[in-house]
Amino acid sequence: MRHSTLRSLSIPLMLLAVCGSVLAQTPLISVPLQPYGPFYLVDVKINDRGPFKFVIDSGTTSTFVDVAVVRELGLSADSDARVAIDALTLGSARFAGVEAQVLDFDEIWGAGSPSGVLGFDLFGERLVTLDLPLQRLVVRDGALAAPDGQEILSYTLQSTDDVPGPRRVPTIEIQVAGRSLDVALDPLGFGTLALPKDLMEQFSLASEAGVIAQDKTRDGVFPILGASLDGSMAIGKHRFDNPSVFFSESFDRPTLGSGTLEAFVLTFDLGHQRVRIVRPAGRANPLVTRAAALVPQSGEGHDIRSEFNENVDRVRLMVLLSPT
């Protein structure tokens, strides 16, 4: 894949100061994140047309564009269903020479779906901040300090098993009930802590697991079980007692999803594979959220709110982004 080039900005680049753990510079990009179900959207212009609504995804390593946009702009796809975009504009930044995979998102998500997906590869080796409490995306030059095991952690990029397309999710080590566990950091993911069902017997639960949803995938429909963990979860210095956990045969790897991450500010150092995880003072505990409220209290299974069930396909972005 050809790397895009950041060609021009409406603001000058200049070094300001070393601030805390971040070598701070004037932001190249600072734009609102617009909630869309479990996703976050940003406004993108393609070849100076638009704006179009694109999903921003930390685990996608390619840019995807809807076939309707390709037709509207008169772009020509090659035999591998890829198009060359002369200029992609996000906020004040203009990227030249972007290659994108063409998908029919209306067929996948239904009418009125987003027009594409932006992966972090677009930003090269910069700092990318997802400020989920304030719903803002910020991209700047600079670097995080060395990992300290408290707020700054190292991550690796792990491919998801059920995706033939290019999706690699940042993965960190956390502590769950006294044991180390590698988990994917996925702000688009389901629930608080999602675990493959075969891990259920390895953890003690404070409440009986009950069915709280059905996960509809290309391989079938799988129940999602919810319960409270008998123990704590620690993400660096951030500790949570008796967090909600979710199990399903459809979950291919342990994942910290939106229910945990939505109250944190995540800064990814793409050049050094480090992430800074900060919960702003005064914010609510992220585990007391809509996801935590899904855990059955009586032990009897029930479905997530009707909106979730009506849009369940949107929950599994890793399935939806397959180019095949």
C-alpha positions as CSV (number, residue, x, y, z in Angstrom):
1,M,0.0,0.0,0.0
2,R,1.3,3.5,-0.9
3,H,1.7,5.7,2.1
4,S,-0.1,9.0,2.1
5,T,1.7,12.3,2.5
6,L,0.6,15.2,4.7
7,R,1.0,18.0,2.2
8,S,-0.3,21.2,3.6
9,L,-1.8,22.7,6.7
10,S,-3.7,25.8,7.6
11,I,-1.6,26.2,10.8
12,P,2.2,26.4,11.1
13,L,4.1,23.5,12.7
14,M,6.2,24.7,15.6
15,L,7.6,23.1,18.7
16,L,5.9,24.5,21.8
17,A,7.2,22.6,24.9
18,V,7.7,19.3,26.6
19,C,4.5,18.9,28.5
20,G,4.3,16.0,30.9
21,S,4.7,12.7,29.0
22,V,4.1,14.2,25.6
23,L,6.5,16.1,23.4
24,A,3.8,18.7,22.5
25,Q,3.5,20.5,19.2
26,T,0.7,22.4,17.6
27,P,-2.0,19.9,16.6
28,L,-2.1,19.0,12.9
29,I,-5.7,17.9,13.3
30,S,-8.3,18.6,15.9
31,V,-11.8,17.6,14.9
32,P,-15.0,16.4,16.7
33,L,-15.8,12.7,17.0
34,Q,-19.5,12.2,16.2
35,P,-21.1,9.1,18.0
36,Y,-22.8,6.7,15.6
37,G,-24.0,3.6,17.5
38,P,-20.8,2.0,18.9
39,F,-18.7,4.0,16.3
40,Y,-17.2,7.5,16.1
41,L,-17.4,9.5,12.8
42,V,-15.3,12.3,11.4
43,D,-16.0,14.6,8.5
44,V,-13.7,13.9,5.5
45,K,-13.4,15.6,2.1
46,I,-12.2,13.6,-0.9
47,N,-10.7,15.5,-3.8
48,D,-12.3,18.7,-2.3
49,R,-15.8,17.2,-2.4
50,G,-17.9,16.4,0.6
51,P,-17.8,16.3,3.5
52,F,-18.4,12.6,3.9
53,K,-18.9,10.7,7.2
54,F,-16.1,8.2,7.9
55,V,-15.7,5.9,10.9
56,I,-12.3,6.4,12.7
57,D,-10.9,3.0,13.8
58,S,-7.7,2.4,15.7
59,G,-7.5,-1.2,14.5
60,T,-7.9,-0.7,10.8
61,T,-4.7,-0.5,8.8
62,S,-6.3,0.6,5.5
63,T,-8.8,3.3,4.3
64,F,-12.2,2.1,3.1
65,V,-14.6,4.1,0.9
66,D,-18.2,3.4,0.0
67,V,-19.0,2.4,-3.6
68,A,-21.6,5.2,-3.8
69,V,-18.9,7.8,-3.0
70,V,-16.7,6.3,-5.7
71,R,-19.5,6.6,-8.3
72,E,-20.4,10.1,-7.2
73,L,-16.8,11.3,-7.6
74,G,-16.2,9.5,-10.8
75,L,-13.3,7.4,-9.4
76,S,-12.1,4.3,-11.1
77,A,-11.4,1.1,-9.1
78,D,-8.8,-1.4,-10.2
79,S,-9.3,-5.2,-10.4
80,D,-8.7,-5.5,-6.6
81,A,-11.5,-3.0,-5.9
82,R,-9.0,-0.2,-4.9
83,V,-9.1,3.4,-5.8
84,A,-6.5,6.2,-5.8
85,I,-7.6,9.4,-4.0
86,D,-5.7,12.5,-5.0
87,A,-6.4,14.4,-1.8
88,L,-8.2,13.5,1.4
89,T,-8.9,16.3,3.8
90,L,-9.5,15.9,7.6
91,G,-9.8,19.1,9.5
92,S,-7.0,21.4,8.6
93,A,-4.8,18.5,7.2
94,R,-4.7,17.5,3.6
95,F,-3.3,14.0,2.7
96,A,-2.1,13.3,-0.9
97,G,-1.9,10.0,-2.6
98,V,-4.3,7.8,-0.5
99,E,-5.3,4.4,-1.7
100,A,-8.6,3.0,-0.5
101,Q,-10.5,-0.3,-0.6
102,V,-14.0,0.0,-2.1
103,L,-16.9,-1.6,-0.2
104,D,-20.7,-1.3,-0.4
105,F,-21.5,0.0,3.0
106,D,-25.2,0.4,2.3
107,E,-25.3,-3.4,1.7
108,I,-23.4,-4.0,4.9
109,W,-25.0,-1.5,7.2
110,G,-28.1,-0.4,5.4
111,A,-29.2,2.9,3.9
112,G,-27.7,6.0,5.4
113,S,-24.6,4.2,6.5
114,P,-21.2,6.0,6.9
115,S,-19.3,6.7,3.7
116,G,-16.0,5.0,4.7
117,V,-13.5,4.1,7.4
118,L,-10.2,5.8,8.3
119,G,-7.4,3.6,9.8
120,F,-4.6,4.9,11.9
121,D,-2.1,4.1,9.1
122,L,-3.2,7.4,7.5
123,F,-1.3,9.3,10.3
124,G,2.1,7.8,9.8
125,E,4.2,7.8,13.1
126,R,2.4,10.7,14.8
127,L,0.6,11.0,18.1
128,V,-3.2,10.2,17.8
129,T,-5.5,11.1,20.7
130,L,-9.0,9.8,21.0
131,D,-10.5,12.0,23.7
132,L,-13.6,9.9,24.2
133,P,-15.2,11.9,27.1
134,L,-15.0,15.1,25.1
135,Q,-15.5,13.3,21.8
136,R,-12.5,14.7,19.9
137,L,-9.8,13.4,17.6
138,V,-6.4,15.2,17.9
139,V,-3.3,14.4,15.8
140,R,0.1,16.0,16.3
141,D,3.8,15.4,15.9
142,G,5.7,14.3,19.0
143,A,6.3,11.3,21.1
144,L,5.3,9.7,24.4
145,A,7.8,9.1,27.2
146,A,9.0,5.6,27.9
147,P,6.4,3.2,29.3
148,D,6.0,3.5,33.1
149,G,3.5,0.8,33.7
150,Q,1.1,3.4,35.2
151,E,-0.4,5.6,32.4
152,I,2.0,4.9,29.5
153,L,2.0,1.3,28.3
154,S,3.6,-0.6,25.4
155,Y,1.3,-2.2,22.9
156,T,1.7,-4.7,20.0
157,L,-0.4,-5.0,16.9
158,Q,-2.3,-8.2,16.8
159,S,-4.3,-9.4,13.8
160,T,-7.9,-10.6,14.4
161,D,-8.4,-14.2,13.5
162,D,-11.8,-13.8,11.8
163,V,-10.9,-11.1,9.3
164,P,-9.2,-11.8,6.0
165,G,-8.9,-8.0,5.6
166,P,-6.2,-5.8,7.1
167,R,-7.2,-5.2,10.8
168,R,-4.6,-5.2,13.5
169,V,-5.7,-4.0,17.0
170,P,-3.4,-2.5,19.6
171,T,-3.0,-5.0,22.4
172,I,-1.7,-4.3,26.0
173,E,-1.1,-6.4,29.1
174,I,-3.5,-5.8,32.0
175,Q,-4.2,-7.6,35.3
176,V,-7.5,-9.5,35.7
177,A,-8.3,-11.2,39.0
178,G,-4.6,-11.4,39.8
179,R,-3.4,-12.8,36.5
180,S,-1.8,-11.1,33.5
181,L,-3.9,-11.0,30.3
182,D,-3.2,-9.6,26.9
183,V,-6.2,-7.6,25.7
184,A,-7.1,-5.7,22.6
185,L,-7.8,-1.9,23.0
186,D,-10.8,-1.4,20.9
187,P,-13.0,1.7,21.5
188,L,-15.4,0.2,18.9
189,G,-15.6,-3.1,20.7
190,F,-18.4,-4.6,22.7
191,G,-18.9,-4.1,26.4
192,T,-16.4,-3.5,29.2
193,L,-14.2,-6.6,29.1
194,A,-15.1,-9.2,26.4
195,L,-13.6,-12.6,26.7
196,P,-13.7,-15.8,24.6
197,K,-16.2,-18.2,26.2
198,D,-13.5,-20.9,26.8
199,L,-11.9,-18.5,29.3
200,M,-15.0,-18.5,31.5
201,E,-13.9,-21.4,33.7
202,Q,-10.6,-19.6,34.4
203,F,-12.2,-16.8,36.3
204,S,-14.5,-16.7,39.4
205,L,-17.7,-14.7,38.9
206,A,-19.5,-12.7,41.6
207,S,-22.8,-13.2,39.8
208,E,-24.3,-15.9,37.7
209,A,-23.7,-15.4,34.0
210,G,-26.8,-14.8,31.9
211,V,-27.5,-14.2,28.2
212,I,-27.7,-10.5,27.6
213,A,-27.5,-10.3,23.8
214,Q,-27.0,-12.3,20.6
215,D,-23.9,-11.6,18.4
216,K,-24.8,-12.0,14.8
217,T,-21.7,-12.8,12.6
218,R,-21.1,-14.4,9.2
219,D,-20.6,-17.7,11.0
220,G,-23.9,-17.7,12.8
221,V,-25.6,-16.2,15.9
222,F,-23.9,-16.6,19.2
223,P,-25.2,-15.8,22.7
224,I,-23.3,-13.2,24.8
225,L,-23.2,-14.0,28.5
226,G,-22.7,-11.2,31.1
227,A,-21.7,-11.4,34.7
228,S,-19.6,-9.5,37.4
229,L,-16.0,-10.6,38.0
230,D,-15.2,-11.8,41.5
231,G,-12.0,-9.7,41.7
232,S,-10.4,-6.6,40.3
233,M,-9.1,-5.4,36.9
234,A,-6.1,-3.1,36.6
235,I,-5.1,-1.2,33.5
236,G,-1.8,0.3,34.5
237,K,-2.7,2.4,37.6
238,H,-6.4,2.3,36.9
239,R,-8.2,-0.3,39.1
240,F,-11.7,-1.5,39.0
241,D,-13.4,-3.8,41.4
242,N,-15.9,-6.5,40.3
243,P,-16.1,-5.2,36.7
244,S,-18.6,-6.5,34.2
245,V,-17.3,-9.2,31.9
246,F,-18.8,-10.7,28.8
247,F,-18.2,-14.1,27.2
248,S,-19.1,-15.5,23.8
249,E,-17.9,-18.1,21.4
250,S,-17.8,-15.3,18.8
251,F,-15.1,-13.3,20.7
252,D,-11.8,-14.4,19.3
253,R,-9.6,-12.6,21.8
254,P,-9.9,-10.7,25.1
255,T,-10.9,-7.1,24.4
256,L,-11.4,-3.9,26.3
257,G,-14.4,-2.3,24.6
258,S,-16.3,0.9,24.6
259,G,-17.8,0.2,28.1
260,T,-14.4,0.6,29.6
261,L,-12.7,3.1,27.3
262,E,-15.4,5.6,26.7
263,A,-14.4,7.7,29.8
264,F,-10.7,7.6,29.0
265,V,-8.4,9.8,26.9
266,L,-6.2,7.5,24.7
267,T,-3.1,8.8,23.1
268,F,-1.4,6.4,20.7
269,D,2.3,6.9,19.8
270,L,2.2,5.3,16.4
271,G,6.0,5.5,15.9
272,H,6.9,3.7,19.2
273,Q,3.8,1.6,19.8
274,R,3.0,3.2,23.2
275,V,-0.3,4.3,24.5
276,R,-1.1,6.8,27.3
277,I,-4.4,6.0,29.1
278,V,-5.8,8.9,31.2
279,R,-9.1,9.3,33.0
280,P,-9.8,13.0,33.4
281,A,-10.6,14.1,36.9
282,G,-14.3,14.3,37.7
283,R,-15.3,11.8,35.1
284,A,-17.6,9.0,36.0
285,N,-16.3,5.5,36.5
286,P,-16.3,4.1,33.0
287,L,-17.6,0.7,34.3
288,V,-20.8,2.4,35.5
289,T,-22.0,2.9,32.0
290,R,-24.6,1.6,29.6
291,A,-22.5,-1.5,29.1
292,A,-22.3,-2.3,32.8
293,A,-26.0,-1.9,33.0
294,L,-26.5,-4.8,30.7
295,V,-25.4,-7.4,33.2
296,P,-28.3,-9.5,34.4
297,Q,-29.1,-9.0,38.1
298,S,-31.4,-12.0,38.5
299,G,-29.3,-14.5,36.5
300,E,-32.1,-14.7,33.9
301,G,-31.1,-14.0,30.3
302,H,-32.5,-10.9,28.6
303,D,-31.7,-8.9,25.5
304,I,-29.8,-5.6,25.3
305,R,-32.0,-2.6,24.5
306,S,-33.9,-2.8,21.2
307,E,-31.6,-0.3,19.5
308,F,-28.7,-2.7,20.0
309,N,-30.5,-5.7,18.7
310,E,-31.8,-3.7,15.7
311,N,-28.3,-2.7,14.8
312,V,-26.3,-5.7,16.0
313,D,-24.3,-5.9,12.8
314,R,-22.7,-2.6,13.6
315,V,-21.1,-4.0,16.7
316,R,-18.8,-6.3,14.8
317,L,-16.7,-3.9,12.7
318,M,-14.0,-6.6,12.3
319,V,-16.5,-8.7,10.4
320,L,-18.0,-5.8,8.4
321,L,-14.7,-4.5,7.1
322,S,-13.7,-7.7,5.3
323,P,-13.1,-6.8,1.6
324,T,-14.2,-10.3,0.5
